Amino acid sequence: MARILVVYHSQSGNTQRMAEAVAKGAAETERAVVELKRAAAVTAHDLVNCHGLVICSPEYFGFMAGALKDLFDRTYEALKDHPRIQKKPFAIVISAGNDGQGALASIERIARGYRLKKVQHPIIAKGPVTPEVLTQCEELGRVMAEGCAAEVF
C-alpha cells in the first residue's frame, strides 16, 4: 500500500478544499492510504514514511504560506541527506489570488534542496476554487496514489 501525504495550510478554506479533493482522489484507489495534515502538524517522520507527497499552499504576497516554509525549516537539517526523501515523488497545488508563480517557484526551489522528484504538473487555481479545479485536484490525487502504488514514480 502506498502512503500519500497531503500537506496543506489554509486560512480562507480554499486551499483546504483543494487538499481535501486531492485526498479524496487518492483515497479512491484501493492501493493507497491517505494522510491529510495541516503543515503545522507534519513531522520529519511523516515525510520519511510517505511514498508520495502533495504540497498544497495558498499564495501569500507572492510566496508560499509561512506554515509550509516553517515545515521545511523544521525538517530540512534532519532530512536533507536522508535516502528515503531523495527522489520522493511530489506534486504542488496552489490557491492564488494573483498568478501563483511566486508560490510555485518558492516551493520548487525548496523541493530541489530536499531532492524531491516532481511527477505532475502543478495545479494553480487563480481566483475562486471552481468545481473544475476540484475535479483536477481529485485526478491529481488518483494519479499520485496509483503511480506510487505501482512504483512508476
MIBA-62738 format. One line per 8 residues: for each residue x, y, z of C-alpha. Coordinates in nm, 3 decimals, padded with zeros to 5 digits. Layout:
<recs>
X,Y,Z  ... $
</recs>
This chain:
<recs>
00.000,00.000,00.000  00.128,00.342,-00.093  00.101,00.614,00.170  00.016,00.954,00.022  00.073,01.258,00.241  -00.129,01.567,00.151  00.012,01.868,00.334  -00.170,02.199,00.338 $
-00.220,02.535,00.502  -00.540,02.734,00.463  -00.698,03.038,00.619  -00.984,03.113,00.380  -01.070,02.748,00.322  -00.983,02.749,-00.049  -00.659,02.555,-00.017  -00.818,02.319,00.232 $
-01.092,02.238,-00.019  -00.830,02.167,-00.284  -00.626,01.950,-00.045  -00.939,01.757,00.055  -01.014,01.695,-00.314  -00.660,01.562,-00.367  -00.703,01.334,-00.065  -01.044,01.218,-00.189 $
-00.900,01.125,-00.528  -00.605,00.942,-00.373  -00.834,00.754,-00.135  -01.044,00.623,-00.425  -00.771,00.380,-00.518  -00.759,00.055,-00.327  -00.380,00.055,-00.328  -00.317,00.365,-00.118 $
-00.384,00.518,00.220  -00.402,00.893,00.255  -00.296,01.127,00.532  -00.434,01.480,00.509  -00.244,01.705,00.750  -00.203,02.072,00.819  00.156,02.181,00.764  00.198,02.277,01.130 $
00.127,01.916,01.235  00.360,01.745,00.985  00.683,01.598,01.118  01.003,01.470,00.959  00.875,01.120,01.039  00.564,01.187,00.825  00.778,01.300,00.532  01.010,01.000,00.554 $
00.730,00.746,00.582  00.512,00.854,00.292  00.555,00.722,-00.061  00.426,01.038,-00.227  00.375,01.398,-00.119  00.130,01.663,-00.236  00.208,02.014,-00.112  -00.093,02.247,-00.105 $
-00.043,02.616,-00.036  -00.218,02.945,-00.076  -00.020,03.224,-00.235  00.054,03.500,00.016  00.235,03.810,-00.106  00.373,03.612,-00.400  00.512,03.336,-00.176  00.403,03.005,-00.024 $
00.225,03.005,00.313  00.454,03.067,00.609  00.333,02.745,00.773  00.474,02.546,00.480  00.802,02.736,00.496  00.810,02.657,00.869  00.760,02.286,00.793  01.054,02.289,00.556 $
01.267,02.486,00.803  01.186,02.242,01.086  01.268,01.931,00.887  01.546,02.023,00.645  01.853,01.954,00.857  01.724,01.613,00.964  01.617,01.515,00.612  01.846,01.683,00.360 $
02.059,01.371,00.310  01.803,01.110,00.413  01.786,00.837,00.147  01.408,00.798,00.183  01.349,01.163,00.098  01.566,01.186,-00.211  01.364,01.133,-00.530  01.038,01.107,-00.334 $
00.753,01.186,-00.577  00.573,01.514,-00.515  00.320,01.749,-00.671  00.206,02.102,-00.593  -00.141,02.257,-00.558  -00.179,02.634,-00.515  -00.473,02.862,-00.446  -00.374,03.203,-00.581 $
-00.526,03.546,-00.571  -00.261,03.657,-00.819  -00.089,03.420,-01.063  00.062,03.167,-00.818  00.403,03.176,-00.983  00.588,03.312,-00.680  00.447,03.043,-00.452  00.523,02.777,-00.713 $
00.882,02.894,-00.757  00.947,02.904,-00.382  00.810,02.552,-00.325  01.000,02.413,-00.624  01.324,02.574,-00.502  01.289,02.412,-00.160  01.193,02.077,-00.316  01.520,02.085,-00.511 $
01.706,02.124,-00.181  01.533,01.812,-00.048  01.597,01.642,-00.384  01.231,01.554,-00.425  01.108,01.439,-00.767  00.829,01.641,-00.929  00.598,01.393,-01.101  00.296,01.600,-01.203 $
00.228,01.948,-01.333  00.111,02.188,-01.062  -00.249,02.288,-01.025  -00.288,02.661,-00.972  -00.636,02.797,-00.903  -00.636,03.167,-00.987  -00.926,03.324,-00.805  -01.224,03.117,-00.689 $
-01.189,02.742,-00.649  -01.428,02.606,-00.909  -01.575,02.257,-00.944  -01.339,02.209,-01.240  -01.038,02.285,-01.020  -01.160,02.039,-00.757  -01.200,01.772,-01.027  -00.840,01.837,-01.137 $
-00.728,01.801,-00.775  -00.911,01.469,-00.739  -00.744,01.343,-01.058  -00.402,01.453,-00.933  -00.465,01.256,-00.613  -00.568,00.945,-00.806  -00.267,00.962,-01.035  -00.029,01.020,-00.743 $
-00.173,00.727,-00.549  -00.175,00.486,-00.843  00.170,00.594,-00.959  00.320,00.547,-00.615  00.142,00.214,-00.563  00.271,00.088,-00.899  00.617,00.233,-00.826  00.626,00.415,-01.159 $
00.738,00.742,-01.000 $
</recs>
